[in-house]
Amino acid sequence: MSEFELDGRIARDSDLVSVLTLCQLRIQNDSRWPWLVMVPQRAGMTEIFDLSPAEEALLSVEVNRVAAALKTVTGATKINVGALGNIVRQLHVHVIARFEGDPNWPGPIWGFGQPVPYGGQQKQDFLNKLVEALS
């Protein structure tokens, strides 16, 4: 069995927040939306059904836990969860906080505008709250 390796595009566009039991929890480098990416640390996975039944269940638990923490921290109108992978094939799940009036509400975030990097202490303050909500 080959060893897990993070896709270079995910590594380039996000930063590691924490390692959960199954997934790397990462923050997307785009401050327009509180946007997390969860990557199951299993080699060769492209679809949720590629995981074992136990891993599928664990992925669901971890995604729900992260989504609930994100909702608590942000007070978002809606938490969007999706595993798309049309460009980056490696299995990963997006968990995104959306707000009425955000840059593309109510439309999708995919391909909308250019990413806006976090400034100064903004990212660290958000991550501190998120990590606290997860503990």
C-alpha positions as CSV (number, residue, x, y, z in Angstrom):
1,M,0.0,0.0,0.0
2,S,1.4,3.4,-0.9
3,E,1.9,6.2,1.6
4,F,-0.5,9.2,1.9
5,E,0.7,12.3,0.1
6,L,-1.2,15.6,0.1
7,D,-2.0,16.9,-3.4
8,G,0.3,19.8,-4.2
9,R,-2.6,22.1,-5.1
10,I,-4.3,21.5,-1.7
11,A,-0.9,22.1,0.0
12,R,-0.4,25.4,-2.0
13,D,-3.9,26.8,-1.4
14,S,-4.4,25.9,2.3
15,D,-2.6,25.6,5.6
16,L,-2.7,22.8,8.1
17,V,-4.8,23.5,11.2
18,S,-4.9,20.2,12.9
19,V,-4.7,16.4,12.3
20,L,-7.9,14.6,13.4
21,T,-8.2,10.9,13.6
22,L,-8.8,10.4,9.8
23,C,-8.4,13.8,8.2
24,Q,-6.1,16.7,7.9
25,L,-8.1,19.8,8.8
26,R,-6.9,22.7,6.6
27,I,-7.9,26.3,6.1
28,Q,-8.2,27.7,2.6
29,N,-6.1,30.8,2.0
30,D,-9.1,32.9,1.1
31,S,-10.6,35.3,3.7
32,R,-13.8,36.0,1.7
33,W,-15.3,32.9,3.4
34,P,-14.4,30.9,6.5
35,W,-13.4,27.9,4.3
36,L,-12.0,24.6,5.7
37,V,-10.8,21.6,3.8
38,M,-10.7,18.1,5.2
39,V,-8.4,15.5,3.6
40,P,-8.7,11.9,4.7
41,Q,-5.1,10.7,5.1
42,R,-5.4,7.6,3.0
43,A,-3.4,7.1,-0.2
44,G,-5.2,6.8,-3.6
45,M,-8.7,7.9,-2.4
46,T,-10.8,9.9,-4.9
47,E,-14.3,9.1,-3.7
48,I,-16.0,8.8,-0.3
49,F,-17.0,5.3,-1.3
50,D,-13.3,4.4,-1.7
51,L,-13.0,4.5,2.0
52,S,-13.8,1.5,4.2
53,P,-17.2,1.6,5.8
54,A,-15.6,2.4,9.2
55,E,-13.6,5.2,7.5
56,E,-16.7,6.5,5.8
57,A,-18.4,6.7,9.2
58,L,-15.4,8.4,10.8
59,L,-15.3,10.9,7.9
60,S,-19.0,11.8,8.6
61,V,-18.3,12.2,12.3
62,E,-15.3,14.5,11.7
63,V,-17.0,16.6,9.0
64,N,-20.1,17.1,11.2
65,R,-17.9,18.0,14.2
66,V,-15.9,20.6,12.1
67,A,-19.1,21.9,10.5
68,A,-20.8,22.4,13.9
69,A,-17.7,24.2,15.3
70,L,-17.5,26.4,12.2
71,K,-21.2,27.4,12.7
72,T,-20.6,28.1,16.4
73,V,-17.5,30.3,15.7
74,T,-18.9,32.2,12.8
75,G,-22.7,32.3,13.4
76,A,-23.0,31.6,9.6
77,T,-26.4,31.6,7.9
78,K,-25.5,28.3,6.3
79,I,-22.7,25.8,6.4
80,N,-21.9,24.3,2.9
81,V,-20.3,20.8,2.8
82,G,-19.1,19.3,-0.4
83,A,-16.8,16.8,-1.9
84,L,-16.3,17.9,-5.5
85,G,-12.9,16.9,-6.8
86,N,-13.4,17.7,-10.5
87,I,-10.0,19.4,-10.7
88,V,-8.2,18.1,-7.6
89,R,-9.0,14.4,-7.7
90,Q,-7.6,13.5,-4.2
91,L,-10.6,13.0,-1.8
92,H,-11.2,16.1,0.2
93,V,-14.3,17.7,1.7
94,H,-14.9,21.5,1.7
95,V,-16.7,23.0,4.8
96,I,-17.6,26.6,4.1
97,A,-19.4,29.2,6.2
98,R,-21.8,31.3,4.2
99,F,-23.6,34.5,5.1
100,E,-26.3,36.5,3.5
101,G,-24.5,39.3,1.7
102,D,-21.2,37.6,1.5
103,P,-19.2,38.2,-1.8
104,N,-21.3,35.8,-3.9
105,W,-24.4,35.1,-1.8
106,P,-26.4,33.0,-2.6
107,G,-24.4,31.8,-5.5
108,P,-21.6,29.2,-5.3
109,I,-18.1,30.2,-4.3
110,W,-16.4,28.0,-7.0
111,G,-14.6,30.1,-9.5
112,F,-15.9,33.4,-8.2
113,G,-13.4,36.3,-8.2
114,Q,-9.9,36.0,-6.9
115,P,-8.9,34.7,-3.5
116,V,-8.2,37.4,-0.8
117,P,-5.5,36.4,1.5
118,Y,-6.0,36.7,5.3
119,G,-4.4,39.9,6.7
120,G,-2.4,40.3,9.9
121,Q,-3.8,38.5,12.9
122,Q,-7.2,37.7,11.3
123,K,-6.4,34.1,10.4
124,Q,-4.8,33.2,13.7
125,D,-7.7,34.8,15.7
126,F,-10.2,32.7,13.6
127,L,-8.1,29.5,14.0
128,N,-7.8,30.0,17.8
129,K,-11.6,30.2,18.1
130,L,-12.1,27.2,15.8
131,V,-9.6,25.0,17.7
132,E,-11.2,26.0,21.0
133,A,-14.7,25.1,19.6
134,L,-13.3,21.7,18.4
135,S,-11.9,20.8,21.8
